Amino acid sequence: MQADPYGEALLDIFHQSATAEPLYLHTSYGDTDEMPVDVFFRDEDDFSELEHIALALCDGRVMDVGAGAGAHTLYLQNKGFAVTGLEISPTVASILLQRGVDDVIQGDFFEHEDSKYDTLLFLMNGIGLAGDIAGFRRLLQHSKKLLSERGQLLFDTSNISYLYEEFDIEKPDHYFGEIRYQYEYRNKKGSEFPWLYLDQEKLVEIANEEGWVVQILFEDENDQYLVRMEPRAESA
């Protein structure tokens, strides 16, 4: 069975295990970060301004993509929304159920179909699951199949160009927002996986080419910004 350091770390925190250890994130730009796992178990008092704005804009039937331990899913559910939490990790999906999320789907976003949503929500850089520029185009195309006629995407992402200056490394030949991560927990490493961050210029360029209308709704001091997108209406 494939190692799931991320899921194991969340499970230990959920069960308040006395033997819980730090969750590490190795990066392709040379840094190793300790992930604050408790961030996945926050309540609304701990949400950032960006998160509060995004959650206030949710409408109709919502899918929380990459729901984690369900902080945003449970918030919306408690507000009366019909909300689905989607998680690719079986362990994390089980945490969602144990925490009381009514509708949980364990699986890959790109394989999910035959449902319609008014809002697809990707918070905490959740759009990064696209992996690379080609994957982001695929995500936009797939999202059109999942959205209702009034549907919207809500997500945050970041311009990470500063990292290359901070770590004094050259930008890669590919798009600089395409990076690779690897989780480590209890000295066990998971598989490497790609993750995508988008600067605003690249985001708008791709969205226009794929037939989406873009609104930049909020930007913080760390170059993280909140986006609302909806498919462009077809010309008659």
FENBELPE-V9515 format. One record per pair of residues at least 12 apart in sequence whose C-alpha atoms are under 10 Angstrom apart, sorted by the first residue. I is the first residue (numbers start at 1). J is the second residue. D is the distance in whole Angstrom. If there is no record, write none. Layout:
BEGIN
i=I j=J d=D
i=I j=J d=D
END
This chain:
BEGIN
i=2 j=189 d=10
i=2 j=190 d=7
i=2 j=191 d=8
i=3 j=183 d=10
i=3 j=184 d=9
i=3 j=185 d=10
i=3 j=188 d=7
i=3 j=189 d=7
i=3 j=190 d=5
i=3 j=191 d=8
i=4 j=89 d=8
i=4 j=90 d=9
i=4 j=91 d=8
i=4 j=92 d=10
i=4 j=183 d=8
i=4 j=184 d=9
i=4 j=185 d=9
i=4 j=188 d=9
i=4 j=189 d=8
i=4 j=190 d=6
i=4 j=191 d=8
i=5 j=23 d=7
i=5 j=24 d=9
i=5 j=25 d=10
i=5 j=182 d=9
i=5 j=183 d=6
i=5 j=184 d=6
i=5 j=185 d=5
i=5 j=186 d=8
i=5 j=187 d=9
i=5 j=188 d=7
i=5 j=189 d=7
i=5 j=190 d=6
i=5 j=191 d=9
i=6 j=23 d=7
i=6 j=24 d=9
i=6 j=25 d=9
i=6 j=35 d=10
i=6 j=37 d=9
i=6 j=68 d=10
i=6 j=89 d=9
i=6 j=91 d=9
i=6 j=92 d=8
i=6 j=182 d=10
i=6 j=183 d=6
i=6 j=184 d=8
i=6 j=185 d=7
i=6 j=189 d=10
i=6 j=190 d=8
i=7 j=68 d=9
i=7 j=69 d=9
i=7 j=89 d=7
i=7 j=90 d=8
i=7 j=91 d=5
i=7 j=92 d=5
i=7 j=93 d=9
i=7 j=94 d=10
i=7 j=95 d=9
i=7 j=185 d=10
i=8 j=20 d=9
i=8 j=23 d=9
i=8 j=89 d=10
i=8 j=91 d=7
i=8 j=92 d=8
i=8 j=185 d=8
i=8 j=186 d=9
i=9 j=21 d=7
i=9 j=22 d=8
i=9 j=23 d=6
i=9 j=24 d=10
i=9 j=35 d=10
i=9 j=37 d=7
i=9 j=38 d=10
i=9 j=91 d=10
i=9 j=92 d=10
i=9 j=183 d=10
i=9 j=184 d=9
i=9 j=185 d=7
i=9 j=186 d=9
i=10 j=23 d=9
i=10 j=37 d=6
i=10 j=38 d=8
i=10 j=40 d=8
i=10 j=41 d=9
i=10 j=68 d=9
i=10 j=69 d=7
i=10 j=91 d=9
i=10 j=92 d=7
i=10 j=95 d=8
i=11 j=37 d=10
i=11 j=69 d=9
i=11 j=91 d=7
i=11 j=92 d=7
i=11 j=94 d=9
i=11 j=95 d=7
i=12 j=37 d=10
i=13 j=37 d=7
i=13 j=38 d=7
i=13 j=40 d=10
i=13 j=41 d=9
i=14 j=37 d=10
i=14 j=38 d=9
i=14 j=40 d=10
i=14 j=41 d=8
i=14 j=69 d=9
i=14 j=95 d=8
i=14 j=98 d=10
i=14 j=99 d=9
i=15 j=95 d=10
i=19 j=186 d=10
i=20 j=185 d=9
i=20 j=186 d=9
i=21 j=37 d=10
i=21 j=185 d=7
i=21 j=186 d=7
i=21 j=187 d=10
i=22 j=34 d=6
i=22 j=35 d=7
i=22 j=36 d=8
i=22 j=37 d=8
i=22 j=184 d=9
i=22 j=185 d=7
i=22 j=186 d=8
i=22 j=187 d=10
i=23 j=35 d=5
i=23 j=36 d=7
i=23 j=37 d=7
i=23 j=183 d=7
i=23 j=184 d=6
i=23 j=185 d=5
i=23 j=186 d=8
i=23 j=187 d=10
i=24 j=36 d=9
i=24 j=37 d=10
i=24 j=182 d=8
i=24 j=183 d=6
i=24 j=184 d=5
i=24 j=185 d=6
i=24 j=186 d=9
i=24 j=187 d=9
i=24 j=189 d=9
i=25 j=181 d=6
i=25 j=182 d=6
i=25 j=183 d=5
i=25 j=184 d=6
i=25 j=185 d=9
i=25 j=189 d=9
i=26 j=180 d=8
i=26 j=181 d=6
i=26 j=182 d=5
i=26 j=183 d=6
i=26 j=184 d=8
i=26 j=189 d=9
i=26 j=192 d=9
i=27 j=179 d=7
i=27 j=180 d=6
i=27 j=181 d=5
i=27 j=182 d=7
i=27 j=183 d=9
i=27 j=192 d=9
i=27 j=193 d=10
i=27 j=194 d=10
i=28 j=178 d=9
i=28 j=179 d=6
i=28 j=180 d=5
i=28 j=181 d=6
i=28 j=182 d=9
i=28 j=192 d=10
i=28 j=194 d=9
i=29 j=163 d=8
i=29 j=164 d=8
i=29 j=167 d=7
i=29 j=168 d=10
i=29 j=169 d=8
i=29 j=170 d=9
i=29 j=171 d=9
i=29 j=172 d=10
i=29 j=179 d=7
i=29 j=180 d=8
i=29 j=181 d=9
i=30 j=163 d=10
i=30 j=164 d=10
i=30 j=167 d=8
i=30 j=169 d=9
i=31 j=163 d=10
i=31 j=167 d=8
i=32 j=181 d=9
i=32 j=182 d=9
i=32 j=183 d=10
i=32 j=184 d=10
i=33 j=183 d=10
i=34 j=183 d=10
i=34 j=184 d=9
i=35 j=183 d=9
i=35 j=184 d=10
i=37 j=69 d=10
i=38 j=69 d=10
i=39 j=68 d=10
i=39 j=69 d=9
i=39 j=71 d=9
i=40 j=67 d=9
i=40 j=68 d=6
i=40 j=69 d=6
i=40 j=70 d=7
i=40 j=71 d=6
i=40 j=72 d=9
i=40 j=124 d=10
i=41 j=68 d=9
i=41 j=69 d=6
i=41 j=70 d=7
i=41 j=71 d=6
i=41 j=72 d=9
i=42 j=69 d=9
i=42 j=70 d=9
i=42 j=71 d=6
i=42 j=72 d=9
i=43 j=70 d=10
i=43 j=71 d=6
i=43 j=72 d=8
i=43 j=74 d=9
i=43 j=75 d=8
i=44 j=71 d=8
i=44 j=72 d=8
i=44 j=74 d=10
i=44 j=75 d=7
i=47 j=71 d=9
i=47 j=72 d=9
i=49 j=218 d=9
i=49 j=219 d=10
i=49 j=220 d=9
i=50 j=123 d=9
i=50 j=124 d=10
i=50 j=155 d=10
i=50 j=156 d=8
i=50 j=217 d=9
i=50 j=218 d=7
i=50 j=219 d=8
i=50 j=220 d=8
i=50 j=224 d=9
i=50 j=225 d=8
i=50 j=226 d=7
i=50 j=227 d=10
i=51 j=72 d=9
i=51 j=123 d=7
i=51 j=124 d=9
i=51 j=155 d=9
i=51 j=156 d=9
i=51 j=226 d=9
i=52 j=72 d=10
i=53 j=217 d=9
i=53 j=218 d=8
i=53 j=226 d=9
i=54 j=121 d=8
i=54 j=122 d=10
i=54 j=123 d=8
i=54 j=154 d=7
i=54 j=155 d=8
i=54 j=156 d=9
i=54 j=217 d=9
i=54 j=218 d=9
i=54 j=226 d=7
i=54 j=227 d=9
i=54 j=228 d=9
i=55 j=72 d=8
i=55 j=73 d=10
i=55 j=75 d=9
i=55 j=76 d=7
i=55 j=121 d=9
i=55 j=123 d=9
i=55 j=154 d=9
i=56 j=76 d=9
i=57 j=119 d=9
i=57 j=152 d=10
i=57 j=154 d=8
i=57 j=228 d=9
i=58 j=76 d=8
i=58 j=81 d=9
i=58 j=118 d=8
i=58 j=119 d=6
i=58 j=120 d=9
i=58 j=121 d=8
i=58 j=152 d=9
i=58 j=153 d=9
i=58 j=154 d=8
i=59 j=81 d=8
i=59 j=82 d=10
i=59 j=117 d=9
i=59 j=118 d=6
i=59 j=119 d=6
i=59 j=120 d=10
i=59 j=150 d=9
i=59 j=151 d=8
i=59 j=152 d=9
i=60 j=80 d=10
i=60 j=81 d=7
i=60 j=82 d=7
i=60 j=83 d=9
i=60 j=117 d=7
i=60 j=118 d=5
i=60 j=119 d=7
i=60 j=148 d=10
i=60 j=150 d=9
i=60 j=151 d=9
i=61 j=81 d=7
i=61 j=82 d=5
i=61 j=83 d=6
i=61 j=84 d=8
i=61 j=116 d=8
i=61 j=117 d=5
i=61 j=118 d=5
i=61 j=119 d=6
i=61 j=120 d=9
i=61 j=147 d=10
i=61 j=148 d=9
i=61 j=151 d=9
i=62 j=76 d=9
i=62 j=77 d=10
i=62 j=81 d=7
i=62 j=82 d=6
i=62 j=83 d=5
i=62 j=84 d=6
i=62 j=85 d=9
i=62 j=116 d=9
i=62 j=117 d=6
i=62 j=118 d=6
i=62 j=119 d=5
i=62 j=120 d=6
i=62 j=121 d=7
i=62 j=147 d=10
i=62 j=151 d=10
i=62 j=152 d=10
i=62 j=153 d=10
i=63 j=82 d=9
i=63 j=83 d=6
i=63 j=84 d=5
i=63 j=85 d=6
i=63 j=86 d=7
i=63 j=103 d=10
i=63 j=104 d=10
i=63 j=105 d=10
i=63 j=116 d=9
i=63 j=117 d=7
i=63 j=118 d=8
i=63 j=119 d=6
i=63 j=120 d=5
i=63 j=121 d=6
i=63 j=122 d=9
i=63 j=146 d=10
i=63 j=147 d=10
i=63 j=153 d=10
i=64 j=76 d=9
i=64 j=83 d=7
i=64 j=84 d=6
i=64 j=85 d=5
i=64 j=86 d=6
i=64 j=87 d=9
i=64 j=104 d=10
i=64 j=119 d=8
i=64 j=120 d=6
i=64 j=121 d=5
i=64 j=122 d=6
i=64 j=123 d=8
i=64 j=126 d=9
i=64 j=154 d=10
i=65 j=84 d=8
i=65 j=85 d=6
i=65 j=86 d=5
i=65 j=87 d=7
i=65 j=88 d=9
i=65 j=105 d=10
i=65 j=108 d=9
i=65 j=109 d=7
i=65 j=120 d=7
i=65 j=121 d=6
i=65 j=122 d=5
i=65 j=123 d=8
i=65 j=126 d=7
i=65 j=127 d=9
i=65 j=129 d=10
i=65 j=155 d=10
i=66 j=85 d=7
i=66 j=86 d=6
i=66 j=87 d=5
i=66 j=88 d=7
i=66 j=89 d=9
i=66 j=92 d=10
i=66 j=93 d=10
i=66 j=106 d=10
i=66 j=107 d=10
i=66 j=108 d=9
i=66 j=109 d=8
i=66 j=121 d=9
i=66 j=122 d=7
i=66 j=123 d=8
i=66 j=124 d=9
i=66 j=125 d=10
i=66 j=126 d=6
i=66 j=127 d=9
i=66 j=129 d=8
i=67 j=84 d=9
i=67 j=85 d=5
i=67 j=86 d=6
i=67 j=87 d=6
i=67 j=88 d=9
i=67 j=92 d=9
i=67 j=93 d=8
i=67 j=96 d=8
i=67 j=104 d=9
i=67 j=105 d=10
i=67 j=121 d=9
i=67 j=122 d=8
i=67 j=123 d=8
i=67 j=124 d=9
i=67 j=126 d=9
i=68 j=85 d=8
i=68 j=86 d=8
i=68 j=87 d=7
i=68 j=88 d=9
i=68 j=89 d=9
i=68 j=92 d=6
i=68 j=93 d=8
i=68 j=95 d=9
i=68 j=96 d=8
i=68 j=124 d=10
i=68 j=126 d=10
i=69 j=85 d=9
i=69 j=87 d=9
i=69 j=92 d=6
i=69 j=93 d=8
i=69 j=94 d=9
i=69 j=95 d=6
i=69 j=96 d=6
i=69 j=97 d=9
i=69 j=98 d=10
i=69 j=99 d=8
i=69 j=101 d=10
i=70 j=84 d=10
i=70 j=85 d=7
i=70 j=86 d=9
i=70 j=87 d=10
i=70 j=92 d=9
i=70 j=93 d=9
i=70 j=95 d=8
i=70 j=96 d=6
i=70 j=97 d=9
i=70 j=99 d=8
i=70 j=100 d=9
i=70 j=101 d=7
i=70 j=104 d=10
i=71 j=96 d=9
i=71 j=99 d=10
i=71 j=101 d=10
i=72 j=85 d=9
i=72 j=121 d=9
i=72 j=123 d=8
i=73 j=85 d=6
i=73 j=86 d=9
i=73 j=96 d=9
i=73 j=100 d=10
i=73 j=101 d=7
i=73 j=102 d=10
i=73 j=103 d=10
i=73 j=104 d=10
i=73 j=121 d=10
i=74 j=96 d=9
i=74 j=99 d=8
i=74 j=100 d=8
i=74 j=101 d=6
i=74 j=102 d=9
i=75 j=101 d=10
i=77 j=100 d=10
i=77 j=101 d=8
i=77 j=102 d=8
i=77 j=103 d=10
i=78 j=101 d=10
i=82 j=102 d=9
i=82 j=103 d=8
i=82 j=117 d=10
i=83 j=101 d=9
i=83 j=102 d=8
i=83 j=103 d=7
i=83 j=104 d=9
i=83 j=117 d=9
i=83 j=119 d=9
i=83 j=120 d=10
i=84 j=101 d=8
i=84 j=102 d=8
i=84 j=103 d=5
i=84 j=104 d=6
i=84 j=105 d=7
i=84 j=117 d=9
i=84 j=120 d=10
i=85 j=97 d=9
i=85 j=101 d=7
i=85 j=102 d=9
i=85 j=103 d=6
i=85 j=104 d=5
i=85 j=105 d=6
i=85 j=106 d=8
i=85 j=121 d=10
i=86 j=103 d=9
i=86 j=104 d=6
i=86 j=105 d=5
i=86 j=106 d=6
i=86 j=107 d=7
i=86 j=108 d=8
i=86 j=109 d=7
i=86 j=112 d=9
i=87 j=104 d=8
i=87 j=105 d=6
i=87 j=106 d=5
i=87 j=107 d=6
i=87 j=108 d=7
i=87 j=109 d=8
i=88 j=105 d=8
i=88 j=106 d=5
i=88 j=107 d=4
i=88 j=108 d=5
i=88 j=109 d=8
i=89 j=106 d=7
i=89 j=107 d=7
i=89 j=108 d=9
i=90 j=105 d=9
i=90 j=106 d=6
i=90 j=107 d=8
i=91 j=106 d=9
i=92 j=106 d=9
i=93 j=105 d=7
i=93 j=106 d=6
i=93 j=107 d=9
i=94 j=106 d=9
i=108 j=129 d=10
i=109 j=129 d=9
i=109 j=130 d=10
i=109 j=139 d=9
i=109 j=142 d=9
i=109 j=143 d=9
i=110 j=129 d=10
i=110 j=130 d=9
i=110 j=135 d=10
i=110 j=138 d=8
i=110 j=139 d=7
i=110 j=141 d=10
i=110 j=142 d=7
i=110 j=143 d=9
i=111 j=142 d=9
i=112 j=142 d=9
i=112 j=143 d=10
i=112 j=145 d=10
i=112 j=146 d=8
i=113 j=142 d=9
i=113 j=143 d=10
i=113 j=145 d=7
i=113 j=146 d=7
i=114 j=145 d=8
i=114 j=146 d=7
i=115 j=145 d=9
i=115 j=146 d=6
i=115 j=147 d=8
i=115 j=148 d=9
i=116 j=143 d=10
i=116 j=144 d=10
i=116 j=145 d=8
i=116 j=146 d=5
i=116 j=147 d=5
i=116 j=148 d=6
i=116 j=149 d=9
i=116 j=151 d=9
i=117 j=143 d=9
i=117 j=144 d=10
i=117 j=145 d=10
i=117 j=146 d=6
i=117 j=147 d=5
i=117 j=148 d=6
i=117 j=149 d=9
i=117 j=150 d=9
i=117 j=151 d=7
i=117 j=152 d=9
i=117 j=153 d=10
i=118 j=146 d=9
i=118 j=147 d=6
i=118 j=148 d=5
i=118 j=149 d=8
i=118 j=150 d=6
i=118 j=151 d=4
i=118 j=152 d=6
i=118 j=153 d=9
i=119 j=143 d=10
i=119 j=146 d=9
i=119 j=147 d=7
i=119 j=148 d=8
i=119 j=150 d=9
i=119 j=151 d=6
i=119 j=152 d=5
i=119 j=153 d=6
i=119 j=154 d=7
i=119 j=228 d=10
i=119 j=229 d=10
i=119 j=230 d=10
i=120 j=143 d=8
i=120 j=146 d=8
i=120 j=147 d=8
i=120 j=151 d=8
i=120 j=152 d=6
i=120 j=153 d=5
i=120 j=154 d=6
i=120 j=155 d=8
i=120 j=229 d=10
i=121 j=152 d=9
i=121 j=153 d=6
i=121 j=154 d=5
i=121 j=155 d=6
i=121 j=156 d=9
i=121 j=228 d=10
i=122 j=153 d=8
i=122 j=154 d=6
i=122 j=155 d=5
i=122 j=156 d=7
i=122 j=157 d=9
i=122 j=227 d=10
i=123 j=154 d=8
i=123 j=155 d=5
i=123 j=156 d=6
i=123 j=157 d=8
i=123 j=226 d=9
i=124 j=155 d=8
i=124 j=156 d=7
i=124 j=157 d=8
i=124 j=224 d=10
i=125 j=155 d=7
i=125 j=156 d=5
i=125 j=157 d=5
i=125 j=158 d=8
i=125 j=195 d=9
i=125 j=196 d=9
i=125 j=197 d=8
i=125 j=198 d=10
i=125 j=224 d=9
i=125 j=225 d=10
i=125 j=226 d=10
i=126 j=154 d=10
i=126 j=155 d=7
i=126 j=156 d=7
i=126 j=157 d=8
i=126 j=195 d=9
i=126 j=196 d=9
i=126 j=197 d=10
i=127 j=139 d=9
i=127 j=153 d=10
i=127 j=154 d=9
i=127 j=155 d=7
i=127 j=156 d=7
i=127 j=157 d=7
i=127 j=195 d=9
i=127 j=196 d=7
i=127 j=197 d=8
i=127 j=198 d=9
i=128 j=155 d=10
i=128 j=156 d=9
i=128 j=157 d=8
i=128 j=158 d=10
i=128 j=177 d=9
i=128 j=178 d=9
i=128 j=179 d=10
i=128 j=194 d=8
i=128 j=195 d=5
i=128 j=196 d=4
i=128 j=197 d=6
i=128 j=198 d=9
i=129 j=193 d=9
i=129 j=194 d=7
i=129 j=195 d=6
i=129 j=196 d=7
i=129 j=197 d=10
i=130 j=178 d=10
i=130 j=194 d=8
i=130 j=195 d=7
i=130 j=196 d=6
i=130 j=197 d=9
i=131 j=177 d=9
i=131 j=178 d=7
i=131 j=179 d=8
i=131 j=180 d=8
i=131 j=193 d=8
i=131 j=194 d=5
i=131 j=195 d=4
i=131 j=196 d=5
i=131 j=197 d=9
i=132 j=174 d=9
i=132 j=175 d=8
i=132 j=176 d=10
i=132 j=177 d=8
i=132 j=178 d=5
i=132 j=179 d=8
i=132 j=180 d=10
i=132 j=194 d=7
i=132 j=195 d=7
i=132 j=196 d=5
i=132 j=197 d=8
i=132 j=198 d=9
i=133 j=174 d=10
i=133 j=175 d=8
i=133 j=177 d=9
i=133 j=178 d=8
i=133 j=196 d=8
i=133 j=197 d=9
i=133 j=198 d=9
i=133 j=202 d=9
i=133 j=203 d=9
i=133 j=206 d=9
i=134 j=206 d=10
i=135 j=195 d=10
i=135 j=196 d=9
i=136 j=196 d=8
i=136 j=197 d=10
i=136 j=198 d=10
i=136 j=203 d=9
i=136 j=206 d=8
i=136 j=207 d=9
i=137 j=206 d=7
i=137 j=207 d=8
i=137 j=209 d=9
i=137 j=210 d=7
i=138 j=210 d=10
i=140 j=153 d=9
i=140 j=206 d=9
i=140 j=207 d=8
i=140 j=210 d=7
i=140 j=211 d=9
i=140 j=212 d=8
i=140 j=229 d=10
i=140 j=230 d=10
i=140 j=231 d=9
i=141 j=210 d=7
i=141 j=211 d=9
i=141 j=212 d=10
i=141 j=231 d=10
i=143 j=230 d=10
i=143 j=231 d=9
i=144 j=211 d=10
i=144 j=212 d=10
i=144 j=230 d=9
i=144 j=231 d=7
i=147 j=230 d=9
i=147 j=231 d=9
i=149 j=230 d=10
i=149 j=231 d=9
i=149 j=233 d=10
i=150 j=230 d=8
i=150 j=231 d=9
i=151 j=229 d=9
i=151 j=230 d=6
i=151 j=231 d=8
i=152 j=212 d=10
i=152 j=213 d=10
i=152 j=228 d=7
i=152 j=229 d=6
i=152 j=230 d=5
i=152 j=231 d=8
i=153 j=212 d=10
i=153 j=214 d=10
i=153 j=227 d=8
i=153 j=228 d=6
i=153 j=229 d=5
i=153 j=230 d=6
i=153 j=231 d=9
i=154 j=215 d=10
i=154 j=217 d=10
i=154 j=226 d=7
i=154 j=227 d=6
i=154 j=228 d=5
i=154 j=229 d=7
i=154 j=230 d=9
i=155 j=225 d=8
i=155 j=226 d=6
i=155 j=227 d=5
i=155 j=228 d=7
i=155 j=229 d=9
i=156 j=197 d=9
i=156 j=198 d=9
i=156 j=216 d=10
i=156 j=217 d=10
i=156 j=218 d=9
i=156 j=219 d=9
i=156 j=224 d=7
i=156 j=225 d=5
i=156 j=226 d=4
i=156 j=227 d=6
i=156 j=228 d=9
i=157 j=196 d=9
i=157 j=197 d=6
i=157 j=198 d=6
i=157 j=199 d=8
i=157 j=200 d=9
i=157 j=203 d=10
i=157 j=219 d=10
i=157 j=223 d=8
i=157 j=224 d=6
i=157 j=225 d=6
i=157 j=226 d=7
i=157 j=227 d=8
i=158 j=177 d=9
i=158 j=196 d=9
i=158 j=197 d=6
i=158 j=198 d=6
i=158 j=199 d=6
i=158 j=200 d=8
i=158 j=219 d=9
i=158 j=220 d=10
i=158 j=222 d=8
i=158 j=223 d=6
i=158 j=224 d=4
i=158 j=225 d=6
i=158 j=226 d=9
i=159 j=176 d=9
i=159 j=177 d=7
i=159 j=197 d=6
i=159 j=198 d=6
i=159 j=199 d=4
i=159 j=200 d=7
i=159 j=201 d=10
i=159 j=202 d=10
i=159 j=222 d=9
i=159 j=223 d=6
i=159 j=224 d=7
i=159 j=225 d=9
i=160 j=176 d=8
i=160 j=177 d=6
i=160 j=178 d=10
i=160 j=179 d=10
i=160 j=196 d=10
i=160 j=197 d=7
i=160 j=198 d=8
i=160 j=199 d=8
i=160 j=222 d=9
i=160 j=223 d=8
i=160 j=224 d=9
i=161 j=176 d=7
i=161 j=177 d=7
i=161 j=197 d=10
i=161 j=198 d=10
i=161 j=199 d=8
i=161 j=223 d=10
i=162 j=222 d=10
i=162 j=223 d=9
i=163 j=176 d=10
i=163 j=177 d=10
i=164 j=176 d=9
i=175 j=196 d=9
i=175 j=197 d=10
i=175 j=198 d=9
i=175 j=202 d=10
i=176 j=196 d=9
i=176 j=197 d=8
i=176 j=198 d=9
i=176 j=199 d=9
i=177 j=195 d=8
i=177 j=196 d=6
i=177 j=197 d=5
i=177 j=198 d=6
i=177 j=199 d=8
i=177 j=202 d=10
i=178 j=194 d=7
i=178 j=195 d=6
i=178 j=196 d=5
i=178 j=197 d=7
i=178 j=198 d=8
i=179 j=193 d=9
i=179 j=194 d=6
i=179 j=195 d=5
i=179 j=196 d=6
i=179 j=197 d=8
i=180 j=192 d=7
i=180 j=193 d=6
i=180 j=194 d=4
i=180 j=195 d=6
i=180 j=196 d=9
i=181 j=193 d=5
i=181 j=194 d=6
i=181 j=195 d=7
i=182 j=194 d=9
i=197 j=224 d=10
i=198 j=224 d=10
i=198 j=225 d=10
i=199 j=223 d=9
i=199 j=224 d=9
i=199 j=225 d=9
i=200 j=216 d=8
i=200 j=223 d=10
i=200 j=224 d=10
i=200 j=225 d=9
i=200 j=227 d=9
i=203 j=227 d=10
i=204 j=216 d=10
i=207 j=229 d=8
i=207 j=230 d=10
i=207 j=231 d=9
i=207 j=232 d=10
i=208 j=231 d=10
i=208 j=232 d=9
i=210 j=231 d=9
i=210 j=232 d=9
i=211 j=230 d=9
i=211 j=231 d=6
i=211 j=232 d=5
i=211 j=233 d=8
i=211 j=234 d=9
i=212 j=228 d=10
i=212 j=229 d=6
i=212 j=230 d=6
i=212 j=231 d=4
i=212 j=232 d=5
i=212 j=233 d=9
i=213 j=228 d=8
i=213 j=229 d=5
i=213 j=230 d=5
i=213 j=231 d=6
i=213 j=232 d=6
i=213 j=233 d=9
i=214 j=227 d=7
i=214 j=228 d=6
i=214 j=229 d=5
i=214 j=230 d=7
i=214 j=231 d=9
i=214 j=232 d=9
i=215 j=227 d=6
i=215 j=228 d=5
i=215 j=229 d=6
i=215 j=230 d=9
i=216 j=228 d=7
i=216 j=229 d=9
END
